[in-house]
Amino acid sequence: MMRRVRLEVARSHEFPEGSNEHGYEMVLPLTPEGRLDREEWAKRRADAAIRRFWGAAESRGRLKHDRRGWSLDFVPGTADDEVIFKGDEHRFVAGEYVSIKEQDGVTRTFRVAEVR
């Protein structure tokens, strides 16, 4: 089932209070348990949209799955892909945490703020 998910950067050295102005809004194929669903993604990959918001800046992309696992693809190719750490294991459920290695090479932790 496709669900709307909002991730917000969690508390860290860079963001001591976390931030609701830095994160992702995603349309993801999720199982009833909240895990990424590869079969649903294969059927509806064009619907798996990503919007990264970082203060006033924003970029749009798609969810991708390949030999490296799950990633966020903003430009065709792999140089800019942002890898979801252990994407097959994480649950996208409100209150859970997900780590993403972003374009700048930094792995940041995000809190699942909302799932609709």
C-alpha positions as CSV (number, residue, x, y, z in Angstrom):
1,M,0.0,0.0,0.0
2,M,1.3,3.5,-0.9
3,R,1.6,5.7,2.2
4,R,2.7,9.3,2.7
5,V,5.6,9.5,5.1
6,R,7.3,12.6,6.7
7,L,10.8,12.3,8.1
8,E,12.3,15.1,10.1
9,V,16.0,15.3,11.1
10,A,16.5,13.9,14.6
11,R,18.4,15.5,17.4
12,S,22.2,15.4,16.7
13,H,25.3,17.5,17.2
14,E,24.3,19.5,14.1
15,F,20.7,19.9,15.1
16,P,20.6,19.7,19.0
17,E,16.8,20.0,19.0
18,G,16.1,18.2,15.8
19,S,14.3,20.2,13.1
20,N,11.0,20.1,11.4
21,E,12.4,22.3,8.6
22,H,14.9,19.6,7.4
23,G,13.7,16.3,6.1
24,Y,11.8,14.4,3.6
25,E,8.2,13.9,2.5
26,M,7.8,10.6,0.7
27,V,5.2,8.4,-1.0
28,L,6.4,4.9,-0.1
29,P,5.1,1.4,-0.8
30,L,4.8,-0.1,2.7
31,T,3.7,-3.4,4.1
32,P,1.1,-3.4,6.9
33,E,4.1,-3.6,9.4
34,G,5.6,-0.4,7.9
35,R,8.5,-1.9,6.0
36,L,9.4,-1.0,2.4
37,D,7.5,-3.4,0.0
38,R,9.6,-4.4,-3.0
39,E,6.7,-6.1,-4.8
40,E,4.4,-3.0,-4.5
41,W,7.3,-0.8,-5.5
42,A,7.9,-2.8,-8.7
43,K,4.2,-2.3,-9.6
44,R,4.0,1.4,-8.7
45,R,7.6,2.7,-8.8
46,A,6.5,5.9,-10.7
47,D,4.3,6.8,-7.7
48,A,7.1,6.5,-5.2
49,A,8.0,10.2,-5.0
50,I,10.4,11.9,-2.7
51,R,10.7,15.6,-1.7
52,R,13.7,16.6,0.3
53,F,13.3,19.9,2.1
54,W,16.3,21.6,3.7
55,G,15.3,25.0,5.0
56,A,14.3,27.0,1.9
57,A,16.0,24.5,-0.5
58,E,14.1,21.6,-1.9
59,S,14.7,18.8,-4.4
60,R,12.5,16.0,-5.8
61,G,13.2,12.5,-6.7
62,R,12.1,8.9,-6.7
63,L,12.6,5.8,-4.5
64,K,15.0,3.3,-6.0
65,H,15.9,-0.3,-5.3
66,D,19.0,-2.0,-6.7
67,R,21.9,-4.2,-5.6
68,R,22.9,-1.7,-3.0
69,G,19.4,-1.7,-1.5
70,W,16.9,1.2,-1.1
71,S,18.0,4.7,-2.0
72,L,16.6,8.1,-2.9
73,D,17.4,9.1,-6.5
74,F,17.3,12.8,-7.4
75,V,19.2,12.7,-10.7
76,P,19.4,9.7,-13.0
77,G,22.5,7.7,-12.3
78,T,24.0,6.7,-8.9
79,A,26.4,9.6,-8.0
80,D,23.8,11.5,-6.1
81,D,21.8,8.7,-4.6
82,E,21.1,8.9,-0.9
83,V,21.2,5.4,0.6
84,I,18.6,4.3,3.3
85,F,20.8,2.5,5.9
86,K,19.4,-1.1,6.3
87,G,16.3,0.0,4.3
88,D,15.0,-3.6,4.2
89,E,14.9,-3.7,8.0
90,H,13.6,-0.3,9.1
91,R,9.9,0.3,9.9
92,F,8.4,3.5,8.6
93,V,6.1,4.0,11.7
94,A,5.6,7.2,13.6
95,G,8.2,7.6,16.3
96,E,10.7,5.2,14.7
97,Y,14.1,6.4,13.3
98,V,15.7,5.9,9.9
99,S,19.3,6.8,8.8
100,I,20.1,8.1,5.4
101,K,23.5,8.7,3.9
102,E,23.0,11.9,2.1
103,Q,24.6,13.5,-0.9
104,D,27.2,15.3,1.2
105,G,28.4,11.9,2.5
106,V,27.0,12.4,6.0
107,T,24.7,9.8,7.5
108,R,21.9,11.6,9.3
109,T,19.2,10.1,11.5
110,F,15.6,11.1,10.8
111,R,12.5,10.6,13.0
112,V,9.4,9.3,11.3
113,A,7.1,12.2,12.2
114,E,4.0,11.1,10.3
115,V,2.6,8.3,8.2
116,R,-0.8,8.7,6.3
